[in-house]
């Protein structure tokens, strides 16, 4: 299971809003000085300023590179809960305690909740494949990719250590494995296509051309549940190298793990290609905000987004 929107967009904003210029890449906007930022924020209405405060918290701390750990903690916590539900559901299903439908729908609901409660901080990737896709689209800084990779793996391992302490090393700790009667190559193709769909949904709902606000959480969570309902018997419907890594490491069973690295990464690359065909290059302010977290948006673009939020409200 992923990401997330992963990363997924948390802005409620009409895509045709005149105050937002989708052609302006947020990444290419020069960072504003503190004085300039204060003057920009001072132009906003009280309602917009209050919404910004709710979204950003203490901006001085969140924008400071020394506080990158806040974003990393967000990814750690989100990935922990995702793998806790995904692998935990696999254990309980294997023990006959819950149905397969419950085991695959639960991670989708968890991702939906994670996107809503912390998507503005880190982008709620929860998935190395999603981080790569956002970086390739120009919606996420490459310098932050290694940290996200590492912390996502750590979150997955911590979740599985918890499950091991509670249940013991049973049912491969909910590891994703090719289903009975299916070969590795079949599971590989399934993971590739499922991840293509997942990352396409994530990139699509994050774009300025088709931004659907907080409802993006429904799109991503719904896709995860739908993919699991029909494809879990074939490959486990992981779509996430971190989700598969945690159970493999803690249970000591890496058989077939390569399937769950190669498949999702290949699917993510194909999704980036499809996004380019559908919408052109990335890097617009809304997509950058969705992929990097709203805290990364420069002051000038943040003003436009806040004005649009205020007017939409």
C-alpha positions in Angstrom: 0.0 0.0 0.0 1.2 3.5 -0.5 1.1 6.6 -0.1 0.1 8.0 -0.4 -0.6 11.3 -1.3 0.1 10.4 -0.9 0.9 13.2 -1.1 -2.1 14.1 -2.1 -3.6 17.6 -2.3 -5.1 19.3 0.7 -6.0 22.6 -0.9 -9.7 23.4 -1.6 -9.3 25.7 -4.6 -11.0 26.2 -7.9 -8.6 25.2 -10.7 -9.6 28.2 -12.8 -9.0 30.8 -10.1 -7.6 34.0 -11.7 -5.3 34.6 -8.8 -3.2 31.5 -9.3 -0.9 31.3 -12.3 -0.4 27.5 -13.0 2.4 28.3 -15.4 4.6 29.7 -12.6 6.8 27.0 -11.1 7.0 27.4 -7.4 10.4 26.0 -7.4 11.7 28.8 -9.7 10.4 31.6 -7.4 13.2 33.3 -5.5 12.7 32.9 -1.7 11.4 36.0 -0.1 13.2 37.8 2.7 11.5 37.8 6.2 10.5 41.4 5.7 9.0 40.7 2.3 7.1 37.8 3.7 5.7 39.9 6.5 4.6 42.5 4.0 2.9 39.9 1.8 1.1 38.2 4.7 0.0 41.7 5.9 -1.9 42.1 2.6 -4.1 39.1 3.5 -7.5 39.3 5.1 -7.9 38.2 8.7 -9.7 35.1 7.5 -6.9 34.2 5.1 -4.2 34.8 7.8 -6.1 32.6 10.3 -6.3 29.8 7.7 -2.5 30.2 7.0 -1.8 29.9 10.7 -3.8 26.7 10.9 -2.0 25.2 7.8 1.5 26.3 8.7 1.8 26.6 12.4 5.0 28.5 13.3 6.3 29.4 9.8 9.6 30.6 11.1 10.3 27.1 12.4 8.8 25.1 9.6 10.7 27.0 6.9 14.0 26.8 8.7 16.1 23.9 7.3 17.1 23.0 10.8 13.5 21.9 11.3 13.4 19.4 8.4 12.9 16.9 11.1 9.2 18.0 11.4 8.5 16.9 7.9 10.5 13.7 8.4 8.6 12.9 11.6 5.4 13.4 9.6 6.5 10.8 7.1 7.7 8.5 9.9 4.4 8.7 11.8 2.3 8.3 8.6 4.2 5.3 7.3 4.1 3.7 10.7 0.3 3.9 10.8 -0.1 2.8 7.2 2.1 -0.3 7.6 0.6 -1.0 11.0 -2.9 -1.3 9.4 -1.7 -2.9 6.1 0.6 -5.6 7.7 -1.6 -6.0 10.7 -4.6 -6.6 8.5 -2.6 -9.2 6.6 -1.8 -11.0 9.9 -5.4 -11.1 11.1 -6.7 -12.2 7.8 -4.2 -15.0 7.7 -5.4 -16.0 11.1 -9.0 -16.0 10.0 -10.0 -13.1 12.3 -11.1 -10.7 9.6 -12.1 -10.9 5.9 -9.9 -10.2 3.0 -12.2 -7.2 2.1 -11.6 -5.7 5.6 -7.8 -6.3 5.3 -7.5 -4.4 2.1 -10.0 -1.6 2.7 -8.5 -0.6 6.1 -5.2 0.7 4.6 -7.2 2.8 2.1 -9.1 4.4 5.0 -5.9 4.9 6.9 -4.2 6.7 4.0 -7.2 8.9 3.6 -7.0 10.0 7.2 -3.2 10.5 7.1 -3.5 12.7 4.0 -6.1 14.9 5.7 -4.3 15.3 9.0 -0.7 15.8 7.9 -0.6 16.2 4.1 0.1 19.9 4.5 3.3 19.2 6.5 5.2 16.7 4.4 3.0 15.9 1.4 2.1 12.6 3.0 4.1 10.4 0.5 4.4 7.3 2.7 5.9 5.6 -0.3 9.4 5.8 -2.0 7.7 5.3 -5.4 5.6 8.4 -4.7 8.5 10.5 -3.6 10.4 9.6 -6.8 7.3 10.4 -8.9 6.9 13.9 -7.3 10.6 14.6 -7.7 10.6 13.6 -11.4 7.6 15.9 -11.9 9.5 18.8 -10.3 7.0 18.9 -7.4 9.4 17.8 -4.8 13.1 18.7 -4.2 15.5 15.9 -5.0 17.7 16.9 -2.0 14.8 15.7 0.3 14.3 12.3 -1.4 17.0 10.4 0.5 15.7 11.5 3.9 12.1 10.6 2.9 13.3 7.2 1.7 15.1 6.4 4.9 12.4 7.6 7.2 9.7 5.7 5.3 11.6 2.5 5.7 12.2 3.2 9.4 8.5 3.9 10.0 7.6 0.6 8.3 10.1 -1.4 10.4 8.9 0.2 13.6 5.3 -0.8 12.8 6.4 -4.4 12.2 8.4 -4.5 15.3 5.3 -3.5 17.2 3.2 -6.2 15.4 5.9 -8.8 16.2 5.7 -7.8 19.9 1.9 -8.1 19.9 1.4 -11.2 17.7 4.8 -12.8 17.4 6.4 -13.7 14.1 3.3 -15.3 12.4 1.9 -15.1 8.9 5.2 -13.5 7.7 4.1 -10.5 9.7 1.7 -9.5 6.9 4.4 -9.5 4.2 3.3 -9.1 0.6 4.0 -12.3 -1.4 2.7 -13.7 -4.7 -0.5 -15.5 -4.0 -0.8 -19.3 -4.2 -0.6 -20.4 -7.8 1.0 -17.2 -9.1 4.6 -16.7 -10.1 6.9 -13.8 -9.3 6.6 -12.4 -12.9 2.8 -12.3 -12.6 3.0 -10.5 -9.3 5.6 -8.1 -10.8 3.3 -7.2 -13.7 0.4 -6.7 -11.3 2.4 -4.5 -8.9 3.6 -2.5 -11.9 0.1 -1.8 -13.3 -1.5 -1.2 -9.9 1.2 1.4 -9.0 0.8 3.0 -12.4 -2.8 3.6 -11.5 -2.1 4.7 -7.9 0.6 7.2 -8.8 -1.5 8.5 -11.7 -4.3 9.2 -9.2 -1.9 10.9 -6.8 -0.3 13.1 -9.5 -3.6 13.9 -11.1 -5.3 15.1 -7.9 -2.2 17.1 -7.0 -2.2 19.1 -10.3 -3.5 22.6 -10.8 -5.2 21.5 -13.9 -7.4 19.0 -12.0 -7.2 20.0 -8.3 -10.0 18.6 -6.2 -8.9 19.8 -2.8 -9.3 17.6 0.3 -11.4 15.2 -1.8 -8.1 14.0 -3.2 -7.8 11.9 0.0 -11.0 10.1 -1.1 -9.5 9.4 -4.5 -6.3 8.0 -3.2 -7.8 6.0 -0.4 -10.5 4.7 -2.6 -8.1 3.6 -5.2 -6.0 1.7 -2.6 -9.1 -0.1 -1.4 -10.3 -0.9 -4.9 -6.9 -2.2 -6.0 -6.7 -4.5 -3.0 -10.2 -5.8 -3.3 -9.5 -7.4 -6.7 -5.7 -7.8 -6.9 -4.6 -8.7 -3.4 -4.9 -12.5 -4.1 -2.4 -12.1 -6.9 0.4 -9.9 -5.4 -0.9 -8.5 -2.1 -1.5 -5.1 -3.7 1.5 -3.5 -2.0 2.3 -0.7 -4.5 4.9 0.5 -1.9 8.5 -0.8 -1.4 8.4 0.5 2.2 5.2 -1.3 3.1 6.8 -4.6 1.8 10.2 -3.9 3.4 9.0 -3.7 7.0 7.5 -7.2 7.2 10.3 -8.7 5.1 13.1 -7.4 7.4 11.4 -8.1 10.8 10.2 -11.6 9.7 13.5 -12.4 8.0 11.7 -13.4 4.8 12.9 -11.5 1.7 11.7 -14.1 -0.8 10.3 -12.3 -3.8 10.9 -8.9 -2.2 12.5 -7.7 -5.5 9.1 -7.9 -7.0 7.8 -5.2 -4.6 10.7 -2.9 -5.4 10.9 -3.2 -9.1 7.2 -3.3 -9.8 6.2 -0.1 -7.9 9.2 1.8 -9.2 8.5 0.9 -12.8 4.9 1.7 -12.3 5.7 5.1 -10.9 8.0 5.9 -13.8 5.2 5.0 -16.2 2.8 7.2 -14.3 5.1 10.2 -14.6 5.2 9.6 -18.4 1.4 9.5 -18.5 1.1 12.6 -16.4 3.4 14.4 -18.9 1.2 13.3 -21.8 -2.0 14.3 -20.0 -0.9 17.6 -18.4 2.6 18.5 -19.6 5.4 19.3 -17.2 4.9 19.6 -13.5 6.1 22.3 -11.1 3.0 24.5 -10.9 2.4 26.0 -7.4 -0.5 23.8 -6.5 1.2 20.6 -7.5 4.4 21.7 -5.7 2.4 22.4 -2.6 0.8 19.0 -2.7 4.0 17.1 -3.3 6.3 19.1 -1.0 3.9 20.2 1.7 2.4 23.6 1.9 5.2 24.7 4.1 7.6 24.6 1.1 5.6 27.1 -1.0 7.4 30.5 -1.4 5.7 33.6 0.0 4.6 35.0 -3.3 2.8 31.8 -4.3 1.5 31.2 -0.8 -0.2 34.6 -1.0 -2.0 33.6 -4.2 -3.0 30.2 -2.8 -4.3 31.8 0.5 -6.3 34.4 -1.5 -7.9 31.6 -3.5 -8.7 29.7 -0.3 -10.2 32.8 1.3 -12.4 33.5 -1.7 -13.5 29.9 -2.1 -14.4 29.8 1.6 
